[in-house]
Amino acid sequence: MTRRKFLGTTLAGGATLIAGGSNMIFAAKSSVVTTNPETNSVFRLGGDLPVNRLGFGAMRITGEGIWGWPADRGNALKVLRRAVELGVDLIDTADAYGPETSELLIAEALHPYPKDLVIATKGGLTRPGPGQWVPNGRPEYLTQCVEKSLKRLRLERIDLYQLHRIDPKVPMEESLGALKKMQEAGKIRHVGLSEVSPEEIDRARKVLSIVTVQNQYNIDNRRWEKTLTYCEKEGLGFMPWSPIGGNRGLHDNALEAAARDYHASVVQLALAWLLHRSPAMLPIPGTSSVAHLEENMAAAKLKLTAEDWKRVDALAS
């Protein structure tokens, strides 16, 4: 199965997501999905920040094991610049990627930033060493994280700042309270969460407005289906991390056969399935390869009939 084949038609889709919730919960603004025929459909974060639904995850531009600098720094810069050329206007990163390396590379490659480019970053996971990810949701630590990300990214305000993980040792309200203060100070525009249940989102929205949720989700792993349904109902963006299976990848023979039928790769079919699955879906596939980046972005042009999608969904269920 090659990673280069794709269809030249456009995946179109549109819907309006209406925010809901009780008066005690900070409601997200209406998030209208429109169509951009040049790239892919558009989602409005918080109702006021339009982004193409197929974005780019900047985790894998760092060194092996998401640790340190990449072996080929120039290539990492090329990948970032090519992503923007291909229409990406949502880049997701985190201070833990490297750590710090991903944010620094983004600034090096793209600053001064193109108009309307949204850089989403995260804080709340520390990296004691390679392969180690430890939550730290202490308010003073998160405040420091925001300040340092602003400096590394050369920004005055971060458009989307996400709590990387809820720290079981710190009440969520205290962690989010620190982010609310940074938002009130004008250093954060919107706030998102990661790896959370609907109940946890409800609890968070009693502290401040939440506009996105980033949970692991792909055609093979639908553990967070209830959270996706919640996001659709409440007008929140759902950013699936590991959208094509991460290091394990997607190795379903039935999907490979279907992809061949549609003149696409399994990766493209999996990403197109996510875009088709929900108008709230904002996939952020990552790669350190320009060729793979181009393949990923072509997934937005894959157009299947309703019957075709039923077949794909049945194969992957």
Secondary structure as UniProt FT lines:
FT   STRAND          15..17
FT   TURN            23..24
FT   STRAND          31..34
FT   TURN            37..38
FT   STRAND          42..45
FT   TURN            46..48
FT   STRAND          49..52
FT   STRAND          56..57
FT   TURN            60..61
FT   TURN            64..66
FT   HELIX           73..85
FT   TURN            86..87
FT   STRAND          90..92
FT   TURN            95..97
FT   TURN            99..100
FT   HELIX           101..110
FT   TURN            115..116
FT   STRAND          118..123
FT   STRAND          125..126
FT   TURN            130..131
FT   STRAND          134..135
FT   HELIX           139..153
FT   STRAND          158..163
FT   TURN            168..169
FT   HELIX           172..184
FT   TURN            185..186
FT   STRAND          188..194
FT   HELIX           198..205
FT   TURN            206..207
FT   STRAND          212..214
FT   TURN            219..220
FT   TURN            223..224
FT   HELIX           225..234
FT   STRAND          237..238
FT   TURN            243..244
FT   TURN            246..248
FT   HELIX           253..261
FT   TURN            262..263
FT   HELIX           266..277
FT   TURN            279..280
FT   HELIX           290..298
FT   HELIX           299..301
FT   HELIX           306..316
//
